[in-house]
């Protein structure tokens, strides 16, 4: 499916819903949504102005703001530097950091741990340590630091190394921007979204914004229940209803967040 363009009119209509609602839930991906995609993932700072916009929303009691990322939750705050506590789901739903600071972890089988360990071991024959991202329920290999012309070949070789492991240990492979991830099935951003919404009233106004293939599970889950918005520079097949076009310096997401905060404060 193709997403329709999210324009000022859609933003205004969404603002009216927010103004009238008793409860709003906003889900936000981190990399590619609140922060640009950069070669050095440890330096993926949010767009200038994003933190202030998020903090406006965090101060609104009838709004539940939830970050949903493929990153470990412990990596988000050092990058975001929020002055206010926030809720986050990390590792594609494998970790849940509540606003209270309580951290909950998904349980995975010992066989999965062994498969992920072997995947790291095999990947290190091809990539350096810095390119391997270990998570509780997955391992991601990034080729963003590899010569751009060689990156596709690295991904092919990595897939050949990992496919037998995934089959043996009942794991799954997932492509993402400039990388490949091996993960435990059933732990997805969709599960995180469903868990959050199970705690919220059915008439809550809901929106999910994300840019990556890992957000598609959440888009599918929410398509009939809220606004699903793909962040991107061009159209691509997606389960999201809307496409929010990227603008320089992240103006697209900053404007969205400030508009939402203004509507909720009416």
C-alpha positions as a Markdown table, in Angstrom:
| # | Residue | x | y | z |
|---|---|---|---|---|
| 1 | Unk | 0.0 | 0.0 | 0.0 |
| 2 | Unk | 1.0 | 3.6 | -0.5 |
| 3 | Unk | 0.7 | 6.3 | 2.1 |
| 4 | Unk | -1.1 | 9.6 | 1.6 |
| 5 | Unk | 0.8 | 12.8 | 2.1 |
| 6 | Unk | 0.4 | 14.3 | 5.6 |
| 7 | Unk | -0.2 | 18.0 | 5.0 |
| 8 | Unk | -1.1 | 21.0 | 7.0 |
| 9 | Unk | -4.8 | 20.1 | 6.6 |
| 10 | Unk | -4.2 | 16.6 | 8.2 |
| 11 | Unk | -2.2 | 18.3 | 11.0 |
| 12 | Unk | -5.1 | 20.7 | 11.7 |
| 13 | Unk | -7.6 | 17.8 | 11.7 |
| 14 | Unk | -5.5 | 15.8 | 14.1 |
| 15 | Unk | -5.1 | 18.9 | 16.3 |
| 16 | Unk | -8.9 | 19.2 | 16.5 |
| 17 | Unk | -9.0 | 15.5 | 17.7 |
| 18 | Unk | -6.3 | 16.2 | 20.3 |
| 19 | Unk | -8.1 | 19.3 | 21.6 |
| 20 | Unk | -11.3 | 17.4 | 22.1 |
| 21 | Unk | -9.9 | 14.2 | 23.6 |
| 22 | Unk | -9.6 | 13.2 | 27.2 |
| 23 | Unk | -6.6 | 11.1 | 26.5 |
| 24 | Unk | -3.8 | 11.0 | 23.8 |
| 25 | Unk | -1.1 | 8.4 | 23.2 |
| 26 | Unk | 1.8 | 9.3 | 21.0 |
| 27 | Unk | 4.3 | 6.7 | 19.9 |
| 28 | Unk | 7.6 | 7.9 | 18.5 |
| 29 | Unk | 10.5 | 6.0 | 17.0 |
| 30 | Unk | 14.0 | 7.5 | 17.7 |
| 31 | Unk | 16.5 | 6.9 | 14.9 |
| 32 | Unk | 15.3 | 8.4 | 11.7 |
| 33 | Unk | 12.3 | 10.1 | 13.5 |
| 34 | Unk | 13.5 | 12.2 | 16.4 |
| 35 | Unk | 17.1 | 12.0 | 15.3 |
| 36 | Unk | 18.8 | 11.8 | 11.8 |
| 37 | Unk | 20.4 | 8.6 | 10.7 |
| 38 | Unk | 24.1 | 9.0 | 11.1 |
| 39 | Unk | 27.1 | 6.7 | 10.4 |
| 40 | Unk | 28.1 | 6.8 | 14.1 |
| 41 | Unk | 25.1 | 5.5 | 15.9 |
| 42 | Unk | 26.6 | 6.4 | 19.2 |
| 43 | Unk | 26.4 | 10.1 | 18.2 |
| 44 | Unk | 22.8 | 10.1 | 16.9 |
| 45 | Unk | 21.7 | 13.3 | 18.7 |
| 46 | Unk | 18.1 | 14.5 | 18.2 |
| 47 | Unk | 17.4 | 17.3 | 15.8 |
| 48 | Unk | 17.9 | 20.7 | 17.5 |
| 49 | Unk | 14.6 | 21.6 | 19.1 |
| 50 | Unk | 13.2 | 18.1 | 19.5 |
| 51 | Unk | 14.0 | 17.9 | 23.2 |
| 52 | Unk | 12.1 | 21.1 | 24.0 |
| 53 | Unk | 9.2 | 19.9 | 21.9 |
| 54 | Unk | 9.1 | 16.5 | 23.7 |
| 55 | Unk | 9.3 | 18.1 | 27.1 |
| 56 | Unk | 6.2 | 20.3 | 26.3 |
| 57 | Unk | 4.3 | 17.0 | 25.6 |
| 58 | Unk | 5.7 | 15.3 | 28.7 |
| 59 | Unk | 4.3 | 18.1 | 30.9 |
| 60 | Unk | 0.7 | 17.5 | 29.6 |
| 61 | Unk | -1.0 | 15.1 | 31.9 |
| 62 | Unk | -3.6 | 13.8 | 29.4 |
| 63 | Unk | -0.9 | 12.8 | 27.0 |
| 64 | Unk | 1.1 | 9.6 | 27.2 |
| 65 | Unk | 4.3 | 9.9 | 25.2 |
| 66 | Unk | 6.1 | 6.7 | 24.4 |
| 67 | Unk | 9.4 | 6.2 | 22.6 |
| 68 | Unk | 9.6 | 2.9 | 20.8 |
| 69 | Unk | 13.1 | 2.1 | 19.5 |
| 70 | Unk | 15.3 | -0.7 | 18.3 |
| 71 | Unk | 18.0 | 0.7 | 20.6 |
| 72 | Unk | 18.6 | -0.4 | 24.2 |
| 73 | Unk | 16.6 | 1.9 | 26.4 |
| 74 | Unk | 19.8 | 2.8 | 28.3 |
| 75 | Unk | 21.2 | 4.4 | 25.2 |
| 76 | Unk | 18.3 | 6.8 | 24.6 |
| 77 | Unk | 18.6 | 9.2 | 27.6 |
| 78 | Unk | 22.3 | 10.0 | 27.1 |
| 79 | Unk | 21.5 | 11.0 | 23.5 |
| 80 | Unk | 18.2 | 12.8 | 24.2 |
| 81 | Unk | 19.2 | 14.5 | 27.5 |
| 82 | Unk | 15.6 | 15.0 | 28.5 |
| 83 | Unk | 15.2 | 17.0 | 31.7 |
| 84 | Unk | 11.9 | 15.1 | 32.4 |
| 85 | Unk | 11.5 | 11.3 | 32.8 |
| 86 | Unk | 9.9 | 9.5 | 29.9 |
| 87 | Unk | 8.6 | 6.1 | 28.9 |
| 88 | Unk | 10.5 | 4.0 | 26.4 |
| 89 | Unk | 10.3 | 0.6 | 24.8 |
| 90 | Unk | 13.7 | -0.6 | 23.6 |
| 91 | Unk | 15.1 | -3.5 | 21.6 |
| 92 | Unk | 12.0 | -3.6 | 19.5 |
| 93 | Unk | 9.8 | -4.2 | 22.5 |
| 94 | Unk | 12.2 | -6.4 | 24.5 |
| 95 | Unk | 12.7 | -3.8 | 27.2 |
| 96 | Unk | 10.2 | -1.4 | 28.8 |
| 97 | Unk | 11.4 | 1.6 | 30.8 |
| 98 | Unk | 8.5 | 3.1 | 32.7 |
| 99 | Unk | 8.3 | 6.8 | 33.7 |
| 100 | Unk | 9.0 | 5.7 | 37.3 |
| 101 | Unk | 12.4 | 4.3 | 36.2 |
| 102 | Unk | 11.3 | 0.7 | 36.5 |
| 103 | Unk | 12.8 | -1.5 | 33.8 |
| 104 | Unk | 11.1 | -4.6 | 32.6 |
| 105 | Unk | 12.7 | -7.2 | 30.3 |
| 106 | Unk | 11.1 | -9.8 | 28.0 |
| 107 | Unk | 12.0 | -13.4 | 28.8 |
| 108 | Unk | 13.6 | -15.4 | 26.1 |
| 109 | Unk | 14.6 | -19.1 | 25.9 |
| 110 | Unk | 18.2 | -20.2 | 26.6 |
| 111 | Unk | 18.5 | -21.7 | 23.1 |
| 112 | Unk | 17.8 | -18.2 | 21.7 |
| 113 | Unk | 20.7 | -16.8 | 23.8 |
| 114 | Unk | 23.0 | -19.4 | 22.4 |
| 115 | Unk | 21.9 | -18.7 | 18.8 |
| 116 | Unk | 22.5 | -14.9 | 19.3 |
| 117 | Unk | 25.9 | -15.7 | 20.9 |
| 118 | Unk | 26.9 | -17.7 | 17.8 |
| 119 | Unk | 25.6 | -15.0 | 15.5 |
| 120 | Unk | 27.9 | -12.5 | 17.1 |
| 121 | Unk | 30.9 | -14.8 | 16.9 |
| 122 | Unk | 30.2 | -15.4 | 13.2 |
| 123 | Unk | 29.6 | -11.7 | 12.4 |
| 124 | Unk | 33.0 | -10.8 | 14.0 |
| 125 | Unk | 34.7 | -12.8 | 11.1 |
| 126 | Unk | 33.3 | -10.1 | 8.8 |
| 127 | Unk | 32.8 | -6.9 | 10.8 |
| 128 | Unk | 34.6 | -5.2 | 13.6 |
| 129 | Unk | 33.3 | -5.1 | 17.2 |
| 130 | Unk | 31.9 | -1.5 | 16.8 |
| 131 | Unk | 29.6 | -2.7 | 14.0 |
| 132 | Unk | 27.9 | -5.3 | 16.2 |
| 133 | Unk | 25.1 | -4.2 | 18.5 |
| 134 | Unk | 24.1 | -6.7 | 21.2 |
| 135 | Unk | 20.6 | -6.5 | 22.7 |
| 136 | Unk | 18.7 | -8.8 | 25.1 |
| 137 | Unk | 16.6 | -10.4 | 22.4 |
| 138 | Unk | 18.6 | -9.7 | 19.2 |
| 139 | Unk | 21.9 | -8.8 | 17.6 |
| 140 | Unk | 22.2 | -6.2 | 14.9 |
| 141 | Unk | 25.1 | -5.8 | 12.5 |
| 142 | Unk | 25.6 | -2.3 | 11.0 |
| 143 | Unk | 27.4 | -1.7 | 7.7 |
| 144 | Unk | 27.2 | 2.1 | 7.8 |
| 145 | Unk | 30.9 | 2.3 | 8.6 |
| 146 | Unk | 31.8 | 0.2 | 5.6 |
| 147 | Unk | 32.7 | 1.6 | 2.2 |
| 148 | Unk | 29.4 | 2.4 | 0.5 |
| 149 | Unk | 30.2 | 0.4 | -2.6 |
| 150 | Unk | 31.1 | -2.7 | -0.5 |
| 151 | Unk | 28.2 | -2.5 | 1.9 |
| 152 | Unk | 25.7 | -4.5 | -0.2 |
| 153 | Unk | 28.2 | -7.4 | -0.5 |
| 154 | Unk | 28.8 | -7.4 | 3.2 |
| 155 | Unk | 25.1 | -7.7 | 3.8 |
| 156 | Unk | 24.9 | -10.6 | 1.4 |
| 157 | Unk | 27.8 | -12.4 | 3.1 |
| 158 | Unk | 26.3 | -11.7 | 6.6 |
| 159 | Unk | 23.0 | -13.1 | 5.5 |
| 160 | Unk | 24.7 | -16.3 | 4.3 |
| 161 | Unk | 26.5 | -16.6 | 7.7 |
| 162 | Unk | 23.4 | -16.0 | 9.7 |
| 163 | Unk | 20.7 | -17.9 | 7.8 |
| 164 | Unk | 21.7 | -21.4 | 9.1 |
| 165 | Unk | 21.9 | -20.1 | 12.7 |
| 166 | Unk | 18.4 | -18.5 | 12.4 |
| 167 | Unk | 17.0 | -21.8 | 11.1 |
| 168 | Unk | 18.7 | -23.9 | 13.8 |
| 169 | Unk | 17.7 | -21.8 | 16.8 |
| 170 | Unk | 14.3 | -20.6 | 15.6 |
| 171 | Unk | 15.3 | -17.0 | 15.2 |
| 172 | Unk | 14.4 | -14.5 | 12.5 |
| 173 | Unk | 16.3 | -12.2 | 10.2 |
| 174 | Unk | 15.2 | -8.6 | 9.6 |
| 175 | Unk | 16.7 | -6.0 | 7.2 |
| 176 | Unk | 17.0 | -2.5 | 8.4 |
| 177 | Unk | 18.6 | 0.7 | 7.2 |
| 178 | Unk | 22.3 | -0.3 | 6.5 |
| 179 | Unk | 22.2 | -3.5 | 8.5 |
| 180 | Unk | 20.8 | -6.9 | 9.3 |
| 181 | Unk | 19.3 | -8.0 | 12.6 |
| 182 | Unk | 18.8 | -11.5 | 14.1 |
| 183 | Unk | 16.0 | -11.5 | 16.7 |
| 184 | Unk | 13.7 | -13.7 | 18.8 |
| 185 | Unk | 10.3 | -14.0 | 17.0 |
| 186 | Unk | 7.3 | -12.4 | 18.6 |
| 187 | Unk | 9.1 | -9.5 | 20.3 |
| 188 | Unk | 8.2 | -6.5 | 18.1 |
| 189 | Unk | 7.2 | -2.9 | 18.3 |
| 190 | Unk | 3.6 | -4.1 | 17.7 |
| 191 | Unk | 3.7 | -6.0 | 21.0 |
| 192 | Unk | 4.9 | -2.8 | 22.7 |
| 193 | Unk | 2.1 | -0.8 | 21.2 |
| 194 | Unk | -0.6 | -3.4 | 22.1 |
| 195 | Unk | 0.7 | -3.5 | 25.7 |
| 196 | Unk | 0.5 | 0.3 | 26.1 |
| 197 | Unk | -3.0 | 0.5 | 24.6 |
| 198 | Unk | -4.3 | -2.2 | 26.9 |
| 199 | Unk | -3.7 | 0.3 | 29.7 |
| 200 | Unk | -5.5 | 3.1 | 28.0 |
| 201 | Unk | -9.2 | 4.0 | 27.3 |
| 202 | Unk | -10.6 | 2.8 | 24.0 |
| 203 | Unk | -11.4 | 6.3 | 22.9 |
| 204 | Unk | -7.8 | 7.6 | 23.3 |
| 205 | Unk | -6.5 | 9.5 | 20.3 |
| 206 | Unk | -3.5 | 7.6 | 19.1 |
| 207 | Unk | -0.6 | 8.3 | 16.6 |
| 208 | Unk | 2.6 | 6.4 | 15.8 |
| 209 | Unk | 5.5 | 8.0 | 13.9 |
| 210 | Unk | 8.4 | 5.9 | 12.5 |
| 211 | Unk | 10.6 | 5.7 | 9.5 |
| 212 | Unk | 11.9 | 2.1 | 9.3 |
| 213 | Unk | 10.8 | -1.4 | 8.3 |
| 214 | Unk | 10.8 | -2.3 | 12.0 |
| 215 | Unk | 7.9 | 0.1 | 12.5 |
| 216 | Unk | 5.7 | -1.7 | 10.0 |
| 217 | Unk | 4.4 | -4.2 | 12.6 |
| 218 | Unk | 3.2 | -1.3 | 14.7 |
| 219 | Unk | 1.7 | 0.5 | 11.6 |
| 220 | Unk | -0.3 | -2.7 | 10.8 |
| 221 | Unk | -1.5 | -3.1 | 14.4 |
| 222 | Unk | -2.7 | 0.6 | 14.6 |
| 223 | Unk | -4.0 | 1.2 | 11.1 |
| 224 | Unk | -7.6 | 0.9 | 12.2 |
| 225 | Unk | -7.1 | 2.6 | 15.6 |
| 226 | Unk | -5.0 | 5.7 | 15.1 |
| 227 | Unk | -2.9 | 7.8 | 12.8 |
| 228 | Unk | 0.1 | 5.8 | 11.5 |
| 229 | Unk | 2.7 | 8.1 | 10.0 |
| 230 | Unk | 5.8 | 7.1 | 8.0 |
| 231 | Unk | 8.7 | 9.6 | 8.1 |
| 232 | Unk | 10.5 | 9.7 | 4.8 |
| 233 | Unk | 11.8 | 11.5 | 1.8 |
| 234 | Unk | 9.9 | 9.5 | -0.8 |
| 235 | Unk | 7.0 | 7.1 | -1.1 |
| 236 | Unk | 7.5 | 3.4 | -0.6 |
| 237 | Unk | 5.2 | 0.4 | 0.1 |
| 238 | Unk | 4.0 | 0.7 | 3.7 |
| 239 | Unk | 1.2 | -0.2 | 6.1 |
| 240 | Unk | 1.2 | 3.4 | 7.4 |
| 241 | Unk | -1.7 | 5.6 | 6.3 |
| 242 | Unk | 0.3 | 8.8 | 6.0 |
| 243 | Unk | 3.7 | 10.0 | 4.7 |
| 244 | Unk | 5.3 | 12.9 | 6.5 |
| 245 | Unk | 8.0 | 14.3 | 4.3 |
| 246 | Unk | 11.4 | 15.0 | 5.8 |
| 247 | Unk | 12.5 | 18.6 | 6.0 |
| 248 | Unk | 16.0 | 20.1 | 6.7 |
| 249 | Unk | 17.0 | 20.2 | 10.4 |
| 250 | Unk | 14.0 | 18.0 | 11.3 |
| 251 | Unk | 11.5 | 20.8 | 10.9 |
| 252 | Unk | 8.8 | 18.2 | 10.0 |
| 253 | Unk | 8.9 | 16.4 | 13.3 |
| 254 | Unk | 9.5 | 19.5 | 15.4 |
| 255 | Unk | 6.4 | 21.2 | 13.8 |
| 256 | Unk | 4.4 | 18.0 | 14.4 |
| 257 | Unk | 5.3 | 17.8 | 18.1 |
| 258 | Unk | 4.8 | 21.5 | 18.8 |
| 259 | Unk | 1.4 | 21.5 | 17.0 |
| 260 | Unk | 0.3 | 18.5 | 19.0 |
| 261 | Unk | 1.4 | 20.1 | 22.3 |
| 262 | Unk | -0.4 | 23.3 | 21.4 |
| 263 | Unk | -3.6 | 21.4 | 20.5 |
| 264 | Unk | -3.5 | 19.4 | 23.8 |
| 265 | Unk | -3.0 | 22.6 | 25.8 |
| 266 | Unk | -6.2 | 24.3 | 24.4 |
